[in-house]
Amino acid sequence: DQQVKQNSPSLSVQEGRISILNCDYTNSMFDYFLWYKKYPAEGPTFLISISSIKDKNEDGRFTVFLNKSAKHLSLHIVPSQPGDSAVYFCAATGRGGGSNYKLTFGKGTLLTVNP
Amino acid sequence: KAGVTQTPRYLIKTRGQQVTLSCSPISGHRSVSWYQQTPGQGLQFLFEYFSETQRNKGNFPGRFSGRQFSNSRSEMNVSTLELGDSALYLCASSPQGPATNEKLFFGSGTQLSVL
């Protein structure tokens, strides 16, 4: 049972345009959501997070939006840069229902930003 | 502050052997989590330790085990290796553990190949 889903395995955008990565979740116990960026053969690097009490969090070029009623979140990167090319993982955690003390990850979206 | 350190970086084993992987968390972090990454499967949660106690465990067979020492360093062991155990094994640490407003810091991983 995949509780965090990233339905787009890959996304290609032009440099300078907006990248939008999407994530859906099913577990209503999740109350904290994170995005990680990963290069091959390296560990994931934290990018941005959002608590369920908010619907938007912004950090420089990165903005995460949370729609609790739809159980959906998205990561916006504006403007996209070639160095943003990586795999992006959505993750979630919460309290109860087996979600304690772990991050549940989606399968990732490979973002390619073309110069 | 030094990051999460995992050793060894690469490992080659044959089927039936066992392997032990090591993780040193960021100084002051008491929670250590382990994840397995295989192509197309995202990051699968193995287990999480805090103050030498396992607080959560993923859906892996009993061949996968772990422990945490009093200095917060952690090891994971895989016995009777199978070809399907070939993966990148990632360790992550945080001060108190995956929870609201607390992110994980990942090491670079141990790439295990089972022949």
Chai-1 contact restraints between the chains, C-beta under 6 A:
chainA,res_idxA,chainB,res_idxB,connection_type,confidence,min_distance_angstrom,max_distance_angstrom,comment,restraint_id
A,D31,B,T100,contact,1.0,0.0,6.0,A-B,restraint_1
A,Y32,B,T100,contact,1.0,0.0,6.0,A-B,restraint_2
A,L34,B,K103,contact,1.0,0.0,6.0,A-B,restraint_3
A,E42,B,S108,contact,1.0,0.0,6.0,A-B,restraint_4
A,G43,B,L90,contact,1.0,0.0,6.0,A-B,restraint_5
A,G43,B,F106,contact,1.0,0.0,6.0,A-B,restraint_6
A,G43,B,G107,contact,1.0,0.0,6.0,A-B,restraint_7
A,G43,B,S108,contact,1.0,0.0,6.0,A-B,restraint_8
A,G43,B,G109,contact,1.0,0.0,6.0,A-B,restraint_9
A,P44,B,F106,contact,1.0,0.0,6.0,A-B,restraint_10
A,F46,B,K103,contact,1.0,0.0,6.0,A-B,restraint_11
A,S51,B,T100,contact,1.0,0.0,6.0,A-B,restraint_12
A,T93,B,P98,contact,1.0,0.0,6.0,A-B,restraint_13
A,Y101,B,E48,contact,1.0,0.0,6.0,A-B,restraint_14
A,Y101,B,R55,contact,1.0,0.0,6.0,A-B,restraint_15
A,Y101,B,N56,contact,1.0,0.0,6.0,A-B,restraint_16
A,Y101,B,G97,contact,1.0,0.0,6.0,A-B,restraint_17
A,Y101,B,P98,contact,1.0,0.0,6.0,A-B,restraint_18
A,K102,B,F45,contact,1.0,0.0,6.0,A-B,restraint_19
A,K102,B,E48,contact,1.0,0.0,6.0,A-B,restraint_20
A,K102,B,N56,contact,1.0,0.0,6.0,A-B,restraint_21
A,K102,B,P98,contact,1.0,0.0,6.0,A-B,restraint_22
A,L103,B,P98,contact,1.0,0.0,6.0,A-B,restraint_23
A,F105,B,G42,contact,1.0,0.0,6.0,A-B,restraint_24
A,F105,B,L43,contact,1.0,0.0,6.0,A-B,restraint_25
A,G106,B,G42,contact,1.0,0.0,6.0,A-B,restraint_26
A,K107,B,G42,contact,1.0,0.0,6.0,A-B,restraint_27
A,G108,B,G42,contact,1.0,0.0,6.0,A-B,restraint_28
